[in-house]
Amino acid sequence: LEIPRSQNRNFPYKTTLGLITMKKILILLITISIFSCSDKKEQKVEYLQHQIPFLNGEINLPKNYISISFDDYENIIKENYTDTVFIKSKVLAIEKMKGKFPEYVMFCDKKNINNTFIIAYMMNQRVDKWVKDELAKYMITEMKYKGYEEKFKYSNMQNKLINDWIIKIKGKMIYNDYPENEVYSTQYMAEGISNGFGAFVINHNKEIDFEKEITEIKYN
């Protein structure tokens, strides 16, 4: 597998600026991706190929994951939830996403709408151990704070640097009102050939975080 990173390490932006941008992206993704709990086990399914235009690439995902827009996602929330405060907070976050991130792809598990996967464009960012440690420290703190607001307990499970171009941060969320249900969140920060990207996965199956799929993105 050819690692999709630029041979020229002189990126047009400073590492710290890219890291700050990535943090902002992930916080918005966290806000719109957290749903109430419902646990469903995934089955092995066929894979389908999806385009990622801003990366000029393709990703293979399970057939039950369908491509949706932020508008679609907003409609899903309105159709499946009745809590007006909950709906209002999610819709507000989605509106912010629409304005800030015009380039993205989003996928939703049609078998369980609480399982989502988002890839968003971001400026190319050099990835190394220092950036991984800084991002992990920030995200763990932020997820624990978010847990206080959303009434769930967050515990970090994994922080690692994959093939020297992807950072992966994975954790478990247990909701206070549904202690029998566990939700897993995974954040990625990737250095690309010309464009970088961030990705966020929410899933009720611990084994599904799309690490393999992300590392196998095909670039045209």
C-alpha positions in Angstrom: 0.0 0.0 0.0 1.4 3.3 -1.1 1.2 5.9 1.7 -0.7 8.9 0.4 1.6 11.7 1.7 3.3 14.5 0.0 7.1 14.1 -0.6 7.5 17.8 0.2 7.1 18.2 3.9 7.0 22.1 3.7 3.3 22.5 4.2 1.7 26.0 3.5 0.4 26.2 7.1 2.0 25.8 10.4 1.4 22.6 12.3 -0.2 24.5 15.2 -2.7 26.2 12.9 -3.7 22.9 11.3 -4.1 21.3 14.7 -6.4 24.1 16.0 -8.5 23.8 12.8 -8.7 20.0 13.3 -9.9 20.5 16.9 -12.7 22.8 15.8 -13.8 20.3 13.1 -13.9 17.4 15.6 -15.9 19.4 18.2 -18.6 20.2 15.6 -18.6 16.5 14.4 -19.0 15.4 18.0 -22.0 17.7 18.5 -24.0 16.5 15.5 -23.1 12.9 15.8 -24.1 12.1 19.4 -27.5 10.5 19.6 -29.6 8.6 22.2 -28.7 5.0 22.6 -29.9 1.9 20.8 -27.8 -1.2 20.4 -27.9 -3.3 17.3 -25.3 -5.8 16.2 -23.8 -5.5 12.7 -23.8 -8.4 10.3 -21.2 -9.0 7.6 -22.4 -7.3 4.4 -21.3 -6.6 0.9 -19.2 -3.5 0.2 -19.9 -0.6 -2.1 -17.6 2.0 -3.5 -18.2 5.7 -2.7 -16.5 8.8 -4.2 -14.7 11.4 -2.0 -14.5 14.3 -4.5 -12.3 16.7 -2.4 -9.7 14.0 -2.0 -10.1 12.7 -5.6 -10.4 9.3 -4.0 -12.7 6.4 -3.4 -13.6 4.5 -0.2 -15.3 1.1 0.2 -18.0 0.9 2.9 -20.5 -1.8 3.9 -23.6 -1.9 1.7 -25.9 -0.8 4.6 -24.1 2.5 4.8 -25.8 5.1 2.6 -24.5 8.5 1.5 -26.5 11.4 2.9 -26.2 15.2 3.1 -26.4 17.4 6.2 -29.9 18.3 5.1 -30.8 14.6 5.0 -29.3 14.2 8.4 -31.4 17.1 9.7 -34.5 15.5 8.4 -33.6 12.1 10.0 -33.3 13.8 13.4 -36.7 15.6 13.0 -38.4 12.4 11.9 -36.9 10.1 14.6 -36.8 12.3 17.7 -39.5 14.2 19.6 -37.4 16.1 22.2 -37.6 19.7 20.9 -34.5 20.8 22.9 -32.5 17.9 21.5 -33.7 18.6 18.0 -32.9 22.3 18.2 -29.4 21.7 19.4 -28.6 19.2 16.7 -30.1 21.4 13.9 -28.1 24.4 15.1 -24.9 22.4 15.0 -25.7 21.1 11.5 -26.3 24.6 10.3 -22.9 25.6 11.5 -21.4 22.6 9.7 -23.1 23.6 6.4 -21.5 27.0 6.5 -18.1 25.9 7.7 -17.5 22.7 5.8 -18.8 22.8 2.2 -16.6 19.8 1.3 -17.5 16.6 3.1 -19.0 13.1 2.7 -21.4 11.6 5.3 -22.8 8.1 5.7 -25.5 6.7 7.8 -26.3 3.1 8.7 -29.7 2.4 7.3 -30.1 -0.4 9.8 -29.3 1.9 12.7 -29.4 5.6 12.2 -27.3 6.2 15.3 -24.3 4.8 13.4 -22.7 7.5 11.4 -19.4 8.2 9.5 -18.2 11.6 8.3 -15.1 12.6 6.3 -14.5 16.4 6.0 -11.9 18.4 4.1 -9.2 20.2 6.1 -6.0 21.9 5.3 -3.0 19.5 4.9 -1.5 19.0 8.3 1.8 17.3 9.1 1.1 14.2 11.2 3.6 13.0 13.7 3.8 11.7 17.3 3.8 15.2 18.8 0.6 16.1 16.9 -1.0 12.8 17.9 -0.2 13.3 21.6 -1.5 16.9 21.5 -4.7 15.9 19.7 -5.4 13.0 21.9 -4.9 15.0 25.1 -7.3 17.7 23.7 -10.0 15.2 22.5 -10.0 13.2 25.7 -10.5 16.3 27.7 -13.2 17.6 25.3 -15.1 14.3 25.2 -15.2 14.1 29.0 -16.5 17.7 29.1 -19.1 16.8 26.4 -20.0 13.8 28.5 -20.9 16.0 31.4 -23.3 18.0 29.1 -24.7 15.0 27.3 -24.9 12.7 30.4 -22.4 10.0 29.3 -19.1 8.8 30.7 -16.2 8.7 28.3 -13.1 6.5 28.5 -10.2 6.6 26.1 -9.4 3.2 24.5 -6.8 3.9 21.8 -4.5 6.6 20.5 -2.2 5.7 17.7 -0.3 6.8 14.6 -1.1 4.7 11.6 1.5 4.4 8.8 2.9 7.8 9.8 0.0 9.7 8.1 -3.2 9.0 10.1 -3.9 9.7 13.8 -6.6 7.6 15.4 -8.3 8.4 18.7 -10.9 5.9 19.9 -13.1 5.9 23.1 -16.1 4.5 24.7 -19.2 6.3 25.8 -21.7 4.9 28.4 -24.8 7.0 28.8 -26.0 7.5 32.4 -29.6 6.7 31.5 -28.7 3.6 29.4 -25.7 2.0 31.2 -26.3 -1.3 29.3 -25.5 0.5 26.1 -22.0 1.4 24.9 -21.3 3.8 22.1 -17.9 4.0 20.5 -16.5 7.2 19.0 -13.4 7.3 16.8 -11.7 10.4 15.4 -9.1 10.4 12.6 -6.8 13.1 11.4 -5.0 12.3 8.1 -2.3 13.9 6.0 -3.1 13.5 2.3 -1.3 13.9 -1.0 -2.6 17.4 -1.6 -5.5 17.8 0.9 -5.8 16.5 4.4 -9.0 15.3 6.0 -10.6 14.6 9.4 -13.0 11.7 10.0 -15.5 10.9 12.8 -17.2 7.6 13.5 -20.0 6.8 15.9 -21.0 3.2 16.2 -22.6 0.8 18.7 -20.3 -2.0 17.7 -16.8 -1.8 19.2 -15.3 -3.6 16.2 -16.5 -1.0 13.6 -14.4 2.1 13.3 -13.5 2.0 9.6 -9.7 2.1 10.2 -9.1 -0.5 7.4 -11.4 1.4 5.0 -9.7 4.7 5.7 -6.2 3.4 5.2 -7.3 1.7 2.0 -8.8 4.9 0.4 -7.8 4.7 -3.3 -6.5 8.0 -4.8 -7.0 8.6 -8.5 
